């Protein structure tokens, strides 16, 4: 077994007002053991539906899904203790402290009491265990939810949009927690549309569109597979510069008063323009990023309404 999660030709349709809506279409993907795996796709691409099928919350129409080599949902009870997940907003008692909330949950699932302090430390809430949940920030509440999933010491953690609605500080807190869990050897499957955040924490990614796989692999390989390197060029006469560069065989696009030029060697751009008496004021290589790869892969997929959740569209930005 070389994957924590594997799906093959997974398909799910829903009946809506007398018509069928396809949520997931022939999805085949693999989440490797250990580390953080980003699960990306435009709104309505089937991310949440896929996660619900993995957790046995909805049943696939066809295809197969496995968690730790066991078919889901038939054999899910055999591996469920190895899985922790946050799909909906978790519910805690507002007047109870973090430790009291986790203590109640630990008792309900048969987890030893000493795990409460351990998971609080693991999520950097050790010094806030005696504080009431009602006074927690959104980021702290989300980290407490992660702490709850850790009570039974799972090997696989599934988080559906874990930073949705958080402020920059909260996003950073959750990001650091996910990175720490991945470094401990746990497998973290995180669904997100905040591309900059995923790029900072994910070792591998699966990108889907319209319920089918578009790309999968190590982040560095996804980025390395992008088109020719580009350079952002600032020059006093962008129109004339564009004519010169195109005549010299460069491909380019216009971005306001700047040019985005395809070139492996930025010095070739300066030589071309200087030969015609034009000198650049800005010459900045554009680093390939997950946003560019994502948008290129999903260009024809559309960014329609998200039937899986009510969050907004794909977001490139995140917290520092």
C-alpha positions as a Python dict, from the first residue, in 0.01 Angstrom:
ca = {
    (1, 'X'): (0, 0, 0),
    (2, 'X'): (158, 326, -114),
    (3, 'X'): (-136, 563, -65),
    (4, 'X'): (-343, 678, 229),
    (5, 'X'): (-636, 752, -3),
    (6, 'X'): (-706, 624, -351),
    (7, 'X'): (-1006, 667, -581),
    (8, 'X'): (-1063, 506, -921),
    (9, 'X'): (-1329, 635, -1163),
    (10, 'X'): (-1536, 771, -876),
    (11, 'X'): (-1870, 915, -985),
    (12, 'X'): (-2153, 1085, -798),
    (13, 'X'): (-2470, 1247, -927),
    (14, 'X'): (-2752, 1424, -745),
    (15, 'X'): (-3115, 1468, -834),
    (16, 'X'): (-3208, 1835, -831),
    (17, 'X'): (-3556, 1957, -933),
    (18, 'X'): (-3614, 1656, -1151),
    (19, 'X'): (-3279, 1669, -1330),
    (20, 'X'): (-2947, 1501, -1262),
    (21, 'X'): (-2643, 1704, -1165),
    (22, 'X'): (-2305, 1536, -1193),
    (23, 'X'): (-2086, 1634, -896),
    (24, 'X'): (-1794, 1396, -951),
    (25, 'X'): (-1712, 1238, -1288),
    (26, 'X'): (-1464, 951, -1313),
    (27, 'X'): (-1230, 1090, -1048),
    (28, 'X'): (-908, 891, -1003),
    (29, 'X'): (-660, 1030, -752),
    (30, 'X'): (-407, 914, -494),
    (31, 'X'): (-297, 1077, -168),
    (32, 'X'): (50, 953, -67),
    (33, 'X'): (128, 843, 287),
    (34, 'X'): (269, 1119, 508),
    (35, 'X'): (286, 1495, 456),
    (36, 'X'): (30, 1753, 347),
    (37, 'X'): (-170, 1692, 29),
    (38, 'X'): (-363, 1982, -121),
    (39, 'X'): (-698, 1911, -286),
    (40, 'X'): (-773, 2200, -522),
    (41, 'X'): (-1047, 2286, -766),
    (42, 'X'): (-1279, 2568, -872),
    (43, 'X'): (-1605, 2612, -687),
    (44, 'X'): (-1845, 2335, -775),
    (45, 'X'): (-1570, 2099, -889),
    (46, 'X'): (-1665, 1823, -644),
    (47, 'X'): (-1413, 1861, -362),
    (48, 'X'): (-1657, 1839, -72),
    (49, 'X'): (-1860, 1565, -240),
    (50, 'X'): (-1540, 1360, -280),
    (51, 'X'): (-1451, 1407, 87),
    (52, 'X'): (-1802, 1305, 192),
    (53, 'X'): (-1770, 986, -13),
    (54, 'X'): (-1434, 908, 150),
    (55, 'X'): (-1595, 946, 493),
    (56, 'X'): (-1897, 734, 406),
    (57, 'X'): (-2136, 1029, 438),
    (58, 'X'): (-2264, 985, 82),
    (59, 'X'): (-2243, 682, -144),
    (60, 'X'): (-2079, 688, -486),
    (61, 'X'): (-2282, 589, -792),
    (62, 'X'): (-1987, 398, -935),
    (63, 'X'): (-1611, 363, -909),
    (64, 'X'): (-1408, 275, -602),
    (65, 'X'): (-1254, 456, -308),
    (66, 'X'): (-1003, 322, -57),
    (67, 'X'): (-867, 453, 272),
    (68, 'X'): (-550, 276, 386),
    (69, 'X'): (-624, 3, 135),
    (70, 'X'): (-975, -68, 267),
    (71, 'X'): (-1274, -13, 35),
    (72, 'X'): (-1507, 267, 140),
    (73, 'X'): (-1777, 257, 267),
    (74, 'X'): (-1793, -123, 308),
    (75, 'X'): (-1476, -155, 516),
    (76, 'X'): (-1467, 197, 659),
    (77, 'X'): (-1539, 73, 1016),
    (78, 'X'): (-1206, -113, 1005),
    (79, 'X'): (-1004, 206, 949),
    (80, 'X'): (-1226, 481, 1089),
    (81, 'X'): (-1021, 501, 1409),
    (82, 'X'): (-722, 599, 1196),
    (83, 'X'): (-911, 892, 1041),
    (84, 'X'): (-991, 1235, 1181),
    (85, 'X'): (-1190, 1489, 982),
    (86, 'X'): (-1334, 1840, 993),
    (87, 'X'): (-1605, 1883, 730),
    (88, 'X'): (-1864, 2100, 901),
    (89, 'X'): (-1811, 2371, 1161),
    (90, 'X'): (-1742, 2185, 1486),
    (91, 'X'): (-1973, 2233, 1784),
    (92, 'X'): (-1836, 2293, 2133),
    (93, 'X'): (-1993, 2417, 2457),
    (94, 'X'): (-1925, 2795, 2468),
    (95, 'X'): (-1921, 2815, 2851),
    (96, 'X'): (-1680, 2522, 2889),
    (97, 'X'): (-1305, 2554, 2875),
    (98, 'X'): (-1102, 2400, 2596),
    (99, 'X'): (-988, 2123, 2832),
    (100, 'X'): (-1344, 2053, 2948),
    (101, 'X'): (-1474, 2030, 2592),
    (102, 'X'): (-1198, 1793, 2489),
    (103, 'X'): (-1241, 1593, 2809),
    (104, 'X'): (-1607, 1530, 2733),
    (105, 'X'): (-1523, 1424, 2379),
    (106, 'X'): (-1239, 1199, 2497),
    (107, 'X'): (-1477, 1021, 2732),
    (108, 'X'): (-1735, 976, 2458),
    (109, 'X'): (-1490, 811, 2217),
    (110, 'X'): (-1295, 617, 2479),
    (111, 'X'): (-974, 812, 2442),
    (112, 'X'): (-746, 828, 2750),
    (113, 'X'): (-764, 1152, 2945),
    (114, 'X'): (-394, 1223, 2908),
    (115, 'X'): (-455, 1276, 2536),
    (116, 'X'): (-635, 1604, 2616),
    (117, 'X'): (-316, 1777, 2728),
    (118, 'X'): (-118, 1615, 2448),
    (119, 'X'): (-346, 1741, 2170),
    (120, 'X'): (-365, 2088, 2325),
    (121, 'X'): (13, 2105, 2312),
    (122, 'X'): (20, 1965, 1958),
    (123, 'X'): (-206, 2248, 1839),
    (124, 'X'): (-24, 2517, 2041),
    (125, 'X'): (-317, 2563, 2281),
    (126, 'X'): (-146, 2428, 2590),
    (127, 'X'): (-153, 2763, 2767),
    (128, 'X'): (-518, 2825, 2677),
    (129, 'X'): (-666, 2499, 2805),
    (130, 'X'): (-837, 2669, 3100),
    (131, 'X'): (-990, 2944, 2885),
    (132, 'X'): (-1354, 2929, 2786),
    (133, 'X'): (-1433, 2840, 2429),
    (134, 'X'): (-1657, 3148, 2395),
    (135, 'X'): (-1353, 3372, 2427),
    (136, 'X'): (-1151, 3199, 2156),
    (137, 'X'): (-1067, 3367, 1827),
    (138, 'X'): (-1178, 3194, 1506),
    (139, 'X'): (-826, 3064, 1454),
    (140, 'X'): (-813, 2919, 1805),
    (141, 'X'): (-1155, 2758, 1758),
    (142, 'X'): (-1034, 2591, 1441),
    (143, 'X'): (-719, 2469, 1615),
    (144, 'X'): (-935, 2327, 1895),
    (145, 'X'): (-1134, 2142, 1629),
    (146, 'X'): (-808, 2000, 1497),
    (147, 'X'): (-713, 1904, 1853),
    (148, 'X'): (-1043, 1715, 1880),
    (149, 'X'): (-961, 1513, 1567),
    (150, 'X'): (-624, 1420, 1720),
    (151, 'X'): (-770, 1265, 2036),
    (152, 'X'): (-782, 917, 1883),
    (153, 'X'): (-432, 956, 1732),
    (154, 'X'): (-537, 930, 1366),
    (155, 'X'): (-293, 864, 1084),
    (156, 'X'): (-505, 1054, 830),
    (157, 'X'): (-655, 1398, 886),
    (158, 'X'): (-907, 1539, 637),
    (159, 'X'): (-976, 1911, 650),
    (160, 'X'): (-1233, 2073, 421),
    (161, 'X'): (-1153, 2444, 380),
    (162, 'X'): (-996, 2472, 729),
    (163, 'X'): (-900, 2839, 692),
    (164, 'X'): (-1230, 2957, 542),
    (165, 'X'): (-1342, 3277, 714),
    (166, 'X'): (-1029, 3317, 926),
    (167, 'X'): (-829, 3638, 957),
    (168, 'X'): (-460, 3640, 855),
    (169, 'X'): (-344, 3548, 1207),
    (170, 'X'): (-587, 3257, 1223),
    (171, 'X'): (-482, 3133, 879),
    (172, 'X'): (-119, 3137, 989),
    (173, 'X'): (-201, 2942, 1306),
    (174, 'X'): (-388, 2669, 1118),
    (175, 'X'): (-123, 2658, 846),
    (176, 'X'): (152, 2607, 1101),
    (177, 'X'): (-50, 2333, 1270),
    (178, 'X'): (-103, 2145, 943),
    (179, 'X'): (264, 2175, 853),
    (180, 'X'): (362, 2041, 1196),
    (181, 'X'): (126, 1743, 1164),
    (182, 'X'): (265, 1657, 823),
    (183, 'X'): (620, 1678, 959),
    (184, 'X'): (522, 1425, 1228),
    (185, 'X'): (447, 1169, 958),
    (186, 'X'): (69, 1207, 956),
    (187, 'X'): (-117, 1238, 626),
    (188, 'X'): (-309, 1565, 599),
    (189, 'X'): (-560, 1598, 313),
    (190, 'X'): (-665, 1962, 292),
    (191, 'X'): (-929, 2095, 54),
    (192, 'X'): (-884, 2464, -16),
    (193, 'X'): (-930, 2740, -270),
    (194, 'X'): (-670, 2969, -107),
    (195, 'X'): (-387, 2881, -341),
    (196, 'X'): (-107, 3072, -170),
    (197, 'X'): (-181, 2890, 155),
    (198, 'X'): (-178, 2547, -4),
    (199, 'X'): (148, 2621, -181),
    (200, 'X'): (311, 2705, 153),
    (201, 'X'): (206, 2385, 331),
    (202, 'X'): (145, 2114, 69),
    (203, 'X'): (402, 1858, -41),
    (204, 'X'): (173, 1716, -310),
    (205, 'X'): (-152, 1825, -474),
    (206, 'X'): (-447, 1698, -673),
    (207, 'X'): (-619, 1955, -895),
    (208, 'X'): (-971, 1878, -1016),
    (209, 'X'): (-1222, 2048, -1242),
    (210, 'X'): (-1580, 1946, -1315),
    (211, 'X'): (-1531, 1645, -1090),
    (212, 'X'): (-1236, 1493, -1275),
    (213, 'X'): (-860, 1498, -1217),
    (214, 'X'): (-663, 1760, -1410),
    (215, 'X'): (-319, 1723, -1251),
    (216, 'X'): (-155, 1545, -960),
    (217, 'X'): (189, 1514, -809),
    (218, 'X'): (456, 1699, -614),
    (219, 'X'): (406, 2075, -606),
    (220, 'X'): (753, 2129, -754),
    (221, 'X'): (669, 1902, -1048),
    (222, 'X'): (337, 2078, -1111),
    (223, 'X'): (517, 2412, -1114),
    (224, 'X'): (800, 2275, -1327),
    (225, 'X'): (550, 2165, -1589),
    (226, 'X'): (435, 2518, -1657),
    (227, 'X'): (503, 2697, -1980),
    (228, 'X'): (811, 2899, -2067),
    (229, 'X'): (959, 3122, -1796),
    (230, 'X'): (828, 3476, -1804),
    (231, 'X'): (973, 3816, -1719),
    (232, 'X'): (781, 4129, -1622),
    (233, 'X'): (925, 4425, -1814),
    (234, 'X'): (878, 4794, -1739),
    (235, 'X'): (974, 5036, -2016),
    (236, 'X'): (888, 5394, -2108),
    (237, 'X'): (730, 5300, -2445),
    (238, 'X'): (556, 4963, -2395),
    (239, 'X'): (384, 4963, -2736),
    (240, 'X'): (708, 5019, -2925),
    (241, 'X'): (890, 4773, -2698),
    (242, 'X'): (624, 4511, -2774),
    (243, 'X'): (672, 4557, -3148),
    (244, 'X'): (1049, 4522, -3115),
    (245, 'X'): (1034, 4214, -2894),
    (246, 'X'): (776, 4041, -3111),
    (247, 'X'): (985, 4114, -3420),
    (248, 'X'): (1278, 3945, -3241),
    (249, 'X'): (1070, 3634, -3177),
    (250, 'X'): (957, 3690, -2817),
    (251, 'X'): (605, 3599, -2705),
    (252, 'X'): (440, 3850, -2475),
    (253, 'X'): (122, 3986, -2326),
    (254, 'X'): (41, 4336, -2206),
    (255, 'X'): (-27, 4404, -1837),
    (256, 'X'): (-120, 4770, -1810),
    (257, 'X'): (198, 4968, -1874),
    (258, 'X'): (413, 4657, -1836),
    (259, 'X'): (491, 4361, -2061),
    (260, 'X'): (494, 3998, -1960),
    (261, 'X'): (756, 3841, -2184),
    (262, 'X'): (837, 3474, -2234),
    (263, 'X'): (1214, 3438, -2196),
    (264, 'X'): (1454, 3199, -2026),
    (265, 'X'): (1728, 3464, -2024),
    (266, 'X'): (1616, 3813, -1912),
    (267, 'X'): (1935, 3967, -2049),
    (268, 'X'): (1816, 3881, -2402),
    (269, 'X'): (1527, 4122, -2351),
    (270, 'X'): (1755, 4408, -2249),
    (271, 'X'): (1984, 4345, -2549),
    (272, 'X'): (1689, 4344, -2786),
    (273, 'X'): (1548, 4672, -2655),
    (274, 'X'): (1880, 4849, -2605),
    (275, 'X'): (1963, 4784, -2970),
    (276, 'X'): (1672, 5013, -3055),
    (277, 'X'): (1746, 5278, -2793),
    (278, 'X'): (1497, 5154, -2534),
    (279, 'X'): (1607, 5082, -2178),
    (280, 'X'): (1411, 4892, -1917),
    (281, 'X'): (1312, 5043, -1585),
    (282, 'X'): (1199, 4708, -1444),
    (283, 'X'): (1302, 4352, -1525),
    (284, 'X'): (1156, 4095, -1283),
    (285, 'X'): (1146, 3718, -1344),
    (286, 'X'): (798, 3582, -1269),
    (287, 'X'): (835, 3280, -1043),
    (288, 'X'): (607, 2992, -1135),
    (289, 'X'): (346, 2947, -865),
    (290, 'X'): (52, 2724, -789),
    (291, 'X'): (-192, 2999, -882),
    (292, 'X'): (-60, 3013, -1239),
    (293, 'X'): (-65, 2634, -1275),
    (294, 'X'): (-415, 2617, -1126),
    (295, 'X'): (-559, 2884, -1353),
    (296, 'X'): (-396, 2732, -1662),
    (297, 'X'): (-538, 2389, -1584),
    (298, 'X'): (-886, 2513, -1498),
    (299, 'X'): (-915, 2782, -1765),
    (300, 'X'): (-1188, 2591, -1944),
    (301, 'X'): (-1359, 2462, -1631),
    (302, 'X'): (-1540, 2783, -1534),
    (303, 'X'): (-1584, 2928, -1187),
    (304, 'X'): (-1956, 2879, -1143),
    (305, 'X'): (-2149, 2860, -822),
    (306, 'X'): (-2029, 2607, -571),
    (307, 'X'): (-2292, 2344, -509),
    (308, 'X'): (-2069, 2175, -255),
    (309, 'X'): (-2036, 2477, -28),
    (310, 'X'): (-2124, 2843, -13),
    (311, 'X'): (-1771, 2982, -3),
    (312, 'X'): (-1659, 3231, -263),
    (313, 'X'): (-1457, 3163, -575),
    (314, 'X'): (-1097, 3061, -614),
    (315, 'X'): (-868, 3285, -414),
    (316, 'X'): (-500, 3331, -487),
    (317, 'X'): (-417, 3533, -180),
    (318, 'X'): (-363, 3427, 176),
    (319, 'X'): (-194, 3537, 493),
    (320, 'X'): (171, 3612, 525),
}
